[in-house]
């Protein structure tokens, strides 16, 4: 270990020690975000199947609805979070949890409304309500981390909220994999395979029409409990113990020009003028579609194409492997590759994410599915953490915030467009109710793999042109970082 490594380790330990002495409000904010995020992903993982099978919307309509919902969450974040923050952290988070609870209740209760236009209106309305709550919660909680940390501990605070969120997803996967098949067995008149908790499962089964609906109700209860606990522990006195002042006022635009003039300036002088930057961020859109397939395609694919034993543990595959690898892999991959040219890592990482998709072309084999999840997650660990770093490097001085904001647009588009064809592909190659041996899932994954490969191929072909636009500070001698 050299002196630099020793200094970094000492700094890390000092930061961790200081984090333990921070206001209790930090842990309350992180706890509220982590628990609610777990409920969010618990519902999202099963949303496409809930809409297509339980509500009989069909795969195509369900995919479009889920894609629109995830896009709305991102869109609403652009304004709802900053607006809510003006009312104070405590009230903003409480409002977000209250809105999310109301939306989840309507979403879970919707099957009892029968069918037709009333059901559709209730579900779509519930999704919009939940999207508003989630859009308020995330930016406000991240603002809370800043307010309850200082310059020494802020990085630890953000790392903590990110790491615990991934662990929360793992925990929700375990809970969902326990509740969903057990309640489904009870509804079918069979004894549940779950070795414990039968009274609770029977309780859920009394007002749930299926195992998925039981998970939806459970997530609604988790959100409601989070709201109650947050209000109990986050008192006004606790909220007031801030390390840094509220930044909501600072975040308001100080540009006195009219909105039309500011928009014109943004498009005329901002990142849209940088063709290399636009190409770079949008070239990653194809591989980002694989992330959207984790909730749009994977749950139905596993349940329909694999044996009941694998299908009953679908959440273990979808919600365990990727978050666990990202939790460990992102900091390790970043440390090991920090001296490698960032653009090269984007090409390698997106290639590692895309290529394993073709493993699924060889049929529904559990070993291939697990290998896919592992390799895909390793690829994500290689490139996702460095994407925003590279985007900031392409930004000229004074315009980093604009570039970073625009860099999120491809992810929004990936979430908003993938569902418009994923449902049709499921209905064509992996339909509900068809024997597993008659499915043609290999064709579906071949198409998705070809789409994802466009990213590393496009980035590699344009490497010389894009690298020529790097800011001088981002390039070390010989082209290496």
ABEGO torsion letter per residue (X at the ends): XBAAAAAAAAAAAAAAAAAAABBAAAAAAAAAAAAAAAAAAAAAAAAAAAAAAAAGAEAAAAAAAAAAAAAAAAAAAAAAAAAAAAAEAAAAAAAAAAAAAAAAAAAAAAAAAEBEAAAAAAAAAAAAAAAAAAAAAAAAAAAAAAAABBAAAAAAAAAAAAAAAAAAAAAAAAAAAAAAAAAAAAAAGBBBABABGAAAAAAAAAABABAAAAAAAAAAAAAAAAAAAAAAABBAAAAABBABBBAAAAABBABABBAAAAAAAAAAABAAABAAAAAAAAAAAAAAAAAAAAAAAAAAAAAAABBAAAAAAAAAAAAAAAAAAAAAAAAAAAAAAAABBAAAAAAAAAAAAAAAAAAAAAEBBAAAAAAAAAAAAAAAAAAAAAAAAAAAAABBBGAAAAAAAAAAAAAAAAAAAAAAAAAAAAAAABBBGBBAAABBAAAAAAAAAAAAAAAAAAAAAAAAAAAAABBAAABBBGGBX
